[in-house]
Amino acid sequence: MANAKEPAMAQDSKKPVKVYRLRGISASVFENHTKTDGRDVTFHKVSLQRTYKDGDEFKTTTSFGRNDLPVAVLLLHQAWEFILDAEASRGKEEDDE
């Protein structure tokens, strides 16, 4: 599935670290960084949206129809697996130090 060894995005970047797409729906995984108790902490957020065409213009929405829901569930599951892999990989790297 996802390659957890993909390069992390810079702290100030607004681009997702991974995007899953299927049938006009996308789940974008964003990596965020903060400091807690003097330690750098990395966490992830996921944005889910549907792209549709209105005339000649493409638009996006966060509203989903009945038939969109199974696709959304699949993409969210893939995003969740990516995050788990990234966290496991990061934990292994910290153990190696």
Number of C-alpha atoms within 10 A of each C-alpha: 7 14 10 17 10 10 8 14 15 12 11 8 11 11 13 18 17 19 17 17 16 13 10 13 21 20 24 19 22 20 20 18 13 11 9 8 6 7 8 9 11 14 12 18 13 17 14 19 17 20 14 13 10 9 7 6 7 9 11 13 11 10 9 13 8 7 8 15 12 11 17 22 12 15 21 20 13 17 23 16 15 20 22 14 17 21 16 13 14 15 11 11 10 9 8 7 5
